[in-house]
Amino acid sequence: MLRRRPPRPASADDLLTTLGRLTAQARQSAELQRARVELAEVLQREMLPAALPELPGLRTAARYAPARHGLAIGGDWYDGFPLPDGSLAFSVGDVQGHDVEAAAFMGQIRIGLRAVAAHAPDPGEVLSRANDLLLSIDCELFATCTFVRYDPATRELASARAGHVPGVWATTDRRWGVAEDPGGLPLGVLPGQRYPVTRRRLTAAGTFVLLTDGVIEGPSFPIEAGLAQVARVVSARAGDDPDEIAAAVMCVAELTGHTDDAAVIVLRHGGDGRGAG
């Protein structure tokens, strides 16, 4: 019969060698993760517009903040661009996931929305066509989005939502509210979706704010509480400079202790005395 040799106790040198190998693997993994986070953040910032368009009677501002701990970057965006008929389009959204793939998908959505909006003036139709376009590229990711169109001739703000958090509005006469408009499923989930459109005639000076859930939701801070806090901030500053309003709204993200990235668009209307709200 063969007798099994008892295992040799690990020496101190063996333990140090094993510990060194595990440490090197952990360091390599951490460096790879840091590189991916940095790349996602660069992609995110480079894809966001340097400035938003404005018109007489409509001033704009935007803010973006990466995730607090740098581990959830890549999905949020904002955008604004003129349309062929002289109106302005604005979008804000959040892609599923927080990595380089999410940042790249975000860029595809922004380009897709711009391309569709040039030929579909109705915000609901824009989201419907963009939804089918995203499904056609066979990507497993999806995105929430709010798309709005401002018509300077009628001072109408038309908006549609695809699974996104509501916006907040306030007027300089101290009226305010949360824009709980009806919406549809996020983009990239099911084909053939239809998105209802809400139309607002901006008849009093004020502010309309679009944002992502990274602004209003934190580890122990529900979305409803965050929306209420943003509404209070916007109501108190509805007539201020849009850059100041955007900065004040982004401060809510610090209050919530956000772990996600965050984006804000401020549409300050009626600033030239024409009225709007």
C-alpha positions in Angstrom: 0.0 0.0 0.0 1.1 3.5 -0.8 1.1 6.0 2.0 0.2 9.6 1.2 2.8 12.1 2.3 1.5 14.7 4.7 1.2 18.2 3.2 4.2 20.3 3.9 3.4 23.4 6.0 3.7 26.6 4.1 6.8 28.5 4.9 6.9 32.2 5.5 8.5 32.7 2.0 5.5 30.8 0.4 3.0 32.9 2.2 4.8 36.1 1.2 5.0 35.0 -2.4 1.2 34.2 -2.5 0.4 37.5 -0.8 2.6 39.4 -3.3 0.8 37.7 -6.2 -2.7 38.5 -4.8 -1.6 42.1 -4.1 -0.4 42.5 -7.7 -3.6 41.1 -9.1 -5.7 43.4 -6.9 -3.6 46.4 -7.9 -4.0 45.5 -11.6 -7.7 45.2 -11.2 -8.0 48.5 -9.4 -5.9 50.2 -12.1 -8.1 48.8 -14.8 -11.2 49.9 -13.1 -9.8 53.4 -12.6 -8.9 53.6 -16.3 -12.4 52.6 -17.3 -13.9 55.2 -15.0 -11.6 57.9 -16.3 -12.3 56.9 -19.9 -16.1 56.9 -19.2 -15.9 60.4 -17.6 -13.9 61.8 -20.6 -16.3 60.3 -23.0 -19.2 61.7 -21.0 -17.8 65.3 -20.9 -16.7 65.3 -24.5 -20.1 64.2 -25.8 -22.0 66.8 -23.8 -22.5 70.2 -25.6 -20.3 73.1 -24.7 -23.3 75.4 -24.6 -27.1 75.3 -25.0 -28.9 77.4 -27.6 -31.0 80.5 -26.6 -33.6 82.7 -28.1 -35.1 86.1 -27.1 -37.3 85.3 -24.2 -35.5 82.0 -23.4 -32.2 81.7 -21.6 -30.6 78.4 -20.8 -28.0 76.7 -18.6 -26.9 73.2 -17.8 -24.8 71.3 -15.2 -23.3 67.8 -15.1 -21.6 66.1 -12.1 -20.0 62.7 -12.1 -20.8 60.1 -9.5 -19.7 61.0 -6.0 -17.3 58.0 -5.7 -16.3 57.7 -9.4 -17.8 54.2 -9.8 -21.1 55.0 -11.5 -20.1 57.2 -14.5 -21.3 56.9 -18.0 -25.0 57.2 -18.5 -26.5 60.7 -17.9 -26.7 63.3 -20.6 -28.2 66.6 -21.6 -28.5 68.3 -25.0 -30.0 71.2 -26.8 -30.0 72.2 -30.5 -32.0 74.3 -33.0 -34.5 72.7 -35.3 -35.0 73.6 -39.0 -38.3 75.5 -38.3 -36.6 77.9 -35.8 -37.7 76.2 -32.6 -35.3 74.7 -30.0 -35.1 71.1 -28.8 -33.7 69.9 -25.5 -33.3 66.4 -24.1 -32.1 64.9 -20.8 -31.7 61.3 -20.0 -30.1 58.4 -18.2 -28.7 55.2 -19.8 -28.8 51.9 -18.0 -25.4 51.0 -16.7 -22.4 53.0 -15.5 -19.3 52.2 -17.7 -17.7 52.9 -21.0 -20.4 51.0 -22.9 -23.1 53.2 -21.3 -21.2 56.3 -22.2 -20.9 55.2 -25.8 -24.6 54.3 -26.0 -25.4 57.7 -24.6 -23.6 59.2 -27.5 -25.6 57.1 -29.9 -28.9 58.2 -28.4 -28.0 61.9 -28.6 -27.1 61.6 -32.2 -30.2 59.5 -32.9 -32.5 62.1 -31.2 -30.9 64.9 -33.2 -31.3 63.1 -36.5 -35.0 62.1 -35.8 -36.0 65.6 -34.4 -34.9 67.3 -37.7 -37.8 65.5 -39.5 -40.3 64.9 -36.7 -41.4 68.1 -34.9 -43.7 66.3 -32.4 -41.7 65.2 -29.2 -43.8 62.1 -28.9 -42.9 61.1 -32.5 -39.3 61.9 -31.8 -39.2 59.4 -28.9 -41.1 56.8 -30.8 -38.8 56.9 -33.8 -35.7 57.0 -31.6 -37.0 54.0 -29.6 -37.3 51.9 -32.8 -34.0 53.1 -34.0 -32.2 52.0 -30.8 -33.9 48.6 -31.0 -32.7 48.2 -34.6 -29.0 48.3 -33.5 -29.5 45.3 -31.2 -28.1 46.7 -28.0 -29.0 45.3 -24.7 -29.0 48.7 -22.9 -32.0 51.0 -22.5 -32.4 54.6 -21.5 -34.9 57.0 -19.9 -35.4 60.4 -21.5 -37.4 63.6 -21.6 -37.5 65.5 -24.9 -39.0 69.0 -25.2 -39.5 71.4 -28.0 -39.8 75.2 -27.5 -41.6 77.2 -30.2 -40.7 80.9 -30.0 -43.6 82.0 -32.2 -46.3 80.5 -29.9 -44.2 80.3 -26.7 -45.3 76.7 -26.3 -43.2 74.1 -24.6 -44.2 70.6 -25.8 -42.7 67.6 -23.9 -42.7 63.8 -23.9 -41.2 61.4 -21.4 -39.8 57.9 -21.8 -39.7 56.4 -18.4 -37.8 59.5 -17.1 -38.2 61.4 -13.8 -40.5 64.4 -14.1 -39.3 68.0 -14.4 -40.0 70.9 -12.1 -41.5 74.3 -13.0 -41.9 77.6 -11.1 -43.0 81.1 -12.0 -41.9 84.5 -10.6 -45.4 85.0 -9.1 -44.5 82.1 -6.7 -46.5 79.3 -8.4 -44.6 76.0 -8.8 -45.1 72.3 -9.3 -43.7 68.9 -10.4 -44.5 68.1 -14.1 -46.0 64.7 -13.6 -46.9 64.4 -17.2 -48.0 61.0 -18.7 -45.2 59.1 -20.4 -44.2 55.8 -21.9 -41.6 53.0 -21.5 -37.8 53.8 -21.6 -36.2 53.8 -25.0 -34.9 50.5 -26.2 -37.3 48.2 -24.4 -40.2 47.4 -26.7 -40.9 48.3 -30.3 -43.9 50.3 -31.5 -44.2 52.5 -28.4 -46.2 55.7 -28.4 -45.4 58.7 -26.1 -48.0 61.2 -25.1 -47.2 64.9 -25.5 -47.9 67.6 -22.9 -48.1 71.2 -24.1 -47.6 74.3 -22.0 -48.1 77.8 -23.1 -45.5 79.9 -21.3 -47.5 82.9 -20.4 -45.7 84.1 -17.2 -42.0 84.5 -16.5 -40.4 81.6 -14.8 -38.3 78.5 -15.0 -38.6 75.0 -16.2 -36.0 72.4 -15.0 -35.2 69.0 -16.5 -33.0 66.7 -14.5 -31.9 63.1 -14.0 -32.5 61.0 -10.9 -28.9 61.4 -9.8 -29.9 64.9 -8.7 -32.8 63.9 -6.6 -32.2 60.4 -5.3 -29.6 59.1 -2.8 -28.9 56.1 -0.6 -31.5 57.2 2.0 -33.2 60.0 0.0 -36.3 59.0 -2.0 -37.0 60.6 -5.4 -40.2 62.3 -4.1 -38.3 64.1 -1.4 -35.6 65.1 -3.9 -38.2 66.5 -6.3 -39.8 68.5 -3.5 -36.5 69.9 -2.5 -35.7 70.9 -6.1 -39.2 72.5 -6.4 -38.5 74.6 -3.3 -35.2 75.7 -4.7 -36.6 76.6 -8.1 -39.6 78.4 -6.6 -37.4 80.6 -4.5 -35.1 81.5 -7.5 -37.5 81.4 -10.5 -36.5 84.8 -11.7 -32.7 84.4 -11.2 -30.0 83.9 -13.7 -30.2 80.4 -15.2 -26.6 79.6 -14.4 -27.3 80.4 -10.7 -30.5 78.3 -10.7 -28.6 75.4 -12.3 -25.9 75.6 -9.6 -28.5 75.8 -6.8 -30.4 72.7 -8.2 -27.1 70.8 -8.4 -26.6 71.5 -4.8 -29.5 69.2 -4.1 -27.4 66.3 -5.4 -25.0 67.0 -2.6 -27.8 67.0 -0.1 -29.1 63.6 -1.3 -25.6 62.2 -1.2 -25.9 61.0 -4.8 -24.1 57.9 -5.9 -25.1 58.3 -9.5 -24.0 60.9 -12.0 -26.3 63.9 -12.3 -27.5 66.3 -15.1 -29.6 69.4 -15.0 -31.1 71.7 -17.8 -32.6 75.1 -16.8 -35.0 76.9 -19.2 -35.5 80.4 -17.9 -38.3 82.0 -19.9 -39.7 85.5 -20.1 -36.5 87.2 -19.1 -36.8 89.9 -21.7 -40.1 91.2 -20.6 -42.2 89.4 -23.3 -43.6 87.0 -20.7 -43.6 83.3 -20.6 -44.1 80.7 -18.0 
